[in-house]
């Protein structure tokens, strides 16, 4: 994806959370095609945004104790 085509959703999913399209689709129980549309700028439902945010926080705060 070119820099001028990157949306907030794409940047958050790919760079901040480190989730691939397939992983994010499995997390939200949506299709890969739906996530590709969201990466292009289509509006994301609030519950899916919340799931991605929570998953990102869990990954960052993981402790191996």
Backbone as JSON Lines, residues from 0, in Angstrom:
{"i":0,"aa":"X","n":[0.85,-1.18,0.0],"ca":[0.0,0.0,0.0],"c":[0.9,1.24,0.0]}
{"i":1,"aa":"X","n":[0.58,2.2,-0.82],"ca":[1.36,3.42,-0.92],"c":[1.03,4.35,0.24]}
{"i":2,"aa":"X","n":[1.98,5.22,0.56],"ca":[1.83,6.1,1.72],"c":[0.55,6.94,1.65]}
{"i":3,"aa":"X","n":[0.25,7.5,0.5],"ca":[-0.93,8.38,0.39],"c":[-2.24,7.59,0.44]}
{"i":4,"aa":"X","n":[-2.17,6.25,0.33],"ca":[-3.37,5.42,0.41],"c":[-3.63,4.88,1.82]}
{"i":5,"aa":"X","n":[-2.69,5.08,2.74],"ca":[-2.82,4.53,4.09],"c":[-3.87,5.29,4.89]}
{"i":6,"aa":"X","n":[-4.83,4.56,5.43],"ca":[-5.86,5.15,6.26],"c":[-5.49,4.94,7.73]}
{"i":7,"aa":"X","n":[-6.21,5.6,8.63],"ca":[-5.96,5.43,10.06],"c":[-6.15,3.98,10.48]}
{"i":8,"aa":"X","n":[-7.16,3.34,9.92],"ca":[-7.44,1.93,10.24],"c":[-6.27,1.04,9.84]}
{"i":9,"aa":"X","n":[-5.74,1.25,8.65],"ca":[-4.62,0.44,8.17],"c":[-3.4,0.64,9.05]}
{"i":10,"aa":"X","n":[-3.07,1.88,9.34],"ca":[-1.89,2.19,10.16],"c":[-2.03,1.58,11.54]}
{"i":11,"aa":"X","n":[-3.2,1.72,12.17],"ca":[-3.41,1.18,13.5],"c":[-3.29,-0.35,13.49]}
{"i":12,"aa":"X","n":[-3.97,-1.0,12.55],"ca":[-3.96,-2.46,12.5],"c":[-2.57,-3.0,12.2]}
{"i":13,"aa":"X","n":[-1.93,-2.45,11.21],"ca":[-0.66,-2.98,10.73],"c":[0.52,-2.61,11.62]}
{"i":14,"aa":"X","n":[0.65,-1.34,11.97],"ca":[1.86,-0.88,12.64],"c":[1.74,-0.81,14.16]}
{"i":15,"aa":"X","n":[0.61,-0.37,14.69],"ca":[0.47,-0.26,16.13],"c":[0.14,-1.61,16.77]}
{"i":16,"aa":"X","n":[-0.75,-2.37,16.16],"ca":[-1.14,-3.67,16.73],"c":[-0.35,-4.83,16.15]}
{"i":17,"aa":"X","n":[0.18,-4.66,14.97],"ca":[0.94,-5.73,14.34],"c":[0.08,-6.89,13.86]}
{"i":18,"aa":"X","n":[-1.18,-6.61,13.55],"ca":[-2.1,-7.65,13.08],"c":[-2.16,-7.68,11.57]}
{"i":19,"aa":"X","n":[-2.15,-8.88,11.01],"ca":[-2.36,-9.0,9.58],"c":[-3.86,-8.89,9.31]}
{"i":20,"aa":"X","n":[-4.23,-8.8,8.06],"ca":[-5.64,-8.73,7.69],"c":[-6.35,-10.01,8.16]}
{"i":21,"aa":"X","n":[-5.71,-11.14,7.98],"ca":[-6.31,-12.42,8.36],"c":[-6.5,-12.52,9.87]}
{"i":22,"aa":"X","n":[-5.51,-12.09,10.65],"ca":[-5.62,-12.13,12.11],"c":[-6.72,-11.21,12.61]}
{"i":23,"aa":"X","n":[-6.78,-10.02,12.05],"ca":[-7.81,-9.06,12.46],"c":[-9.2,-9.56,12.1]}
{"i":24,"aa":"X","n":[-9.33,-10.2,10.94],"ca":[-10.61,-10.74,10.52],"c":[-11.07,-11.86,11.46]}
{"i":25,"aa":"X","n":[-10.15,-12.71,11.87],"ca":[-10.49,-13.77,12.82],"c":[-10.88,-13.19,14.18]}
{"i":26,"aa":"X","n":[-10.2,-12.15,14.6],"ca":[-10.48,-11.52,15.89],"c":[-11.89,-10.95,15.93]}
{"i":27,"aa":"X","n":[-12.32,-10.31,14.86],"ca":[-13.63,-9.66,14.82],"c":[-14.72,-10.52,14.19]}
{"i":28,"aa":"X","n":[-14.36,-11.74,13.79],"ca":[-15.32,-12.65,13.14],"c":[-15.93,-12.03,11.89]}
{"i":29,"aa":"X","n":[-15.06,-11.41,11.09],"ca":[-15.47,-10.8,9.82],"c":[-14.63,-11.41,8.7]}
{"i":30,"aa":"X","n":[-15.0,-11.13,7.47],"ca":[-14.24,-11.65,6.34],"c":[-13.01,-10.77,6.06]}
{"i":31,"aa":"X","n":[-12.05,-11.37,5.37],"ca":[-10.85,-10.63,4.98],"c":[-11.23,-9.49,4.05]}
{"i":32,"aa":"X","n":[-12.16,-9.74,3.17],"ca":[-12.61,-8.69,2.23],"c":[-13.19,-7.48,2.97]}
{"i":33,"aa":"X","n":[-13.93,-7.73,4.04],"ca":[-14.48,-6.63,4.84],"c":[-13.36,-5.79,5.42]}
{"i":34,"aa":"X","n":[-12.32,-6.44,5.94],"ca":[-11.19,-5.69,6.49],"c":[-10.44,-4.93,5.42]}
{"i":35,"aa":"X","n":[-10.33,-5.48,4.25],"ca":[-9.68,-4.77,3.16],"c":[-10.47,-3.51,2.79]}
{"i":36,"aa":"X","n":[-11.79,-3.59,2.84],"ca":[-12.61,-2.41,2.57],"c":[-12.41,-1.36,3.67]}
{"i":37,"aa":"X","n":[-12.32,-1.81,4.92],"ca":[-12.09,-0.87,6.02],"c":[-10.72,-0.21,5.89]}
{"i":38,"aa":"X","n":[-9.72,-0.97,5.44],"ca":[-8.38,-0.41,5.24],"c":[-8.37,0.65,4.14]}
{"i":39,"aa":"X","n":[-9.33,0.56,3.23],"ca":[-9.42,1.55,2.15],"c":[-10.22,2.78,2.55]}
{"i":40,"aa":"X","n":[-10.84,2.76,3.74],"ca":[-11.53,3.95,4.22],"c":[-12.98,3.79,4.6]}
{"i":41,"aa":"X","n":[-13.56,2.62,4.37],"ca":[-14.95,2.4,4.76],"c":[-15.05,2.43,6.29]}
{"i":42,"aa":"X","n":[-16.16,2.93,6.82],"ca":[-16.32,3.09,8.26],"c":[-16.35,1.73,8.97]}
{"i":43,"aa":"X","n":[-15.66,1.67,10.12],"ca":[-15.57,0.45,10.91],"c":[-16.59,0.5,12.04]}
{"i":44,"aa":"X","n":[-17.33,-0.58,12.28],"ca":[-18.25,-0.61,13.42],"c":[-17.51,-0.44,14.74]}
{"i":45,"aa":"X","n":[-18.16,0.19,15.71],"ca":[-17.52,0.48,16.99],"c":[-17.02,-0.76,17.7]}
{"i":46,"aa":"X","n":[-17.79,-1.85,17.64],"ca":[-17.38,-3.05,18.36],"c":[-16.09,-3.64,17.79]}
{"i":47,"aa":"X","n":[-15.88,-3.53,16.5],"ca":[-14.64,-4.04,15.9],"c":[-13.46,-3.14,16.25]}
{"i":48,"aa":"X","n":[-13.68,-1.85,16.27],"ca":[-12.62,-0.93,16.7],"c":[-12.2,-1.23,18.13]}
{"i":49,"aa":"X","n":[-13.19,-1.47,18.98],"ca":[-12.93,-1.77,20.38],"c":[-12.15,-3.07,20.53]}
{"i":50,"aa":"X","n":[-12.51,-4.1,19.77],"ca":[-11.8,-5.38,19.83],"c":[-10.34,-5.23,19.41]}
{"i":51,"aa":"X","n":[-10.11,-4.47,18.34],"ca":[-8.73,-4.26,17.89],"c":[-7.92,-3.5,18.93]}
{"i":52,"aa":"X","n":[-8.52,-2.48,19.52],"ca":[-7.84,-1.7,20.55],"c":[-7.48,-2.57,21.75]}
{"i":53,"aa":"X","n":[-8.44,-3.38,22.21],"ca":[-8.2,-4.26,23.35],"c":[-7.13,-5.3,23.04]}
{"i":54,"aa":"X","n":[-7.16,-5.88,21.86],"ca":[-6.15,-6.86,21.47],"c":[-4.76,-6.22,21.45]}
{"i":55,"aa":"X","n":[-4.68,-5.02,20.96],"ca":[-3.4,-4.32,20.91],"c":[-2.86,-4.1,22.32]}
{"i":56,"aa":"X","n":[-3.7,-3.69,23.23],"ca":[-3.28,-3.47,24.63],"c":[-2.83,-4.77,25.28]}
{"i":57,"aa":"X","n":[-3.53,-5.86,25.0],"ca":[-3.15,-7.15,25.59],"c":[-1.79,-7.58,25.1]}
{"i":58,"aa":"X","n":[-1.52,-7.38,23.82],"ca":[-0.23,-7.75,23.24],"c":[0.9,-6.92,23.86]}
{"i":59,"aa":"X","n":[0.65,-5.65,24.08],"ca":[1.69,-4.77,24.6],"c":[1.97,-5.01,26.07]}
{"i":60,"aa":"X","n":[0.97,-5.44,26.84],"ca":[1.15,-5.58,28.28],"c":[1.33,-7.04,28.71]}
{"i":61,"aa":"X","n":[1.65,-7.92,27.81],"ca":[1.81,-9.33,28.12],"c":[3.01,-9.53,29.03]}
{"i":62,"aa":"X","n":[2.81,-10.31,30.1],"ca":[3.88,-10.58,31.06],"c":[4.03,-12.09,31.19]}
{"i":63,"aa":"X","n":[5.24,-12.63,31.1],"ca":[5.47,-14.07,31.11],"c":[5.65,-14.64,32.51]}
{"i":64,"aa":"X","n":[5.02,-14.13,33.49],"ca":[5.15,-14.67,34.84],"c":[4.07,-15.64,35.18]}
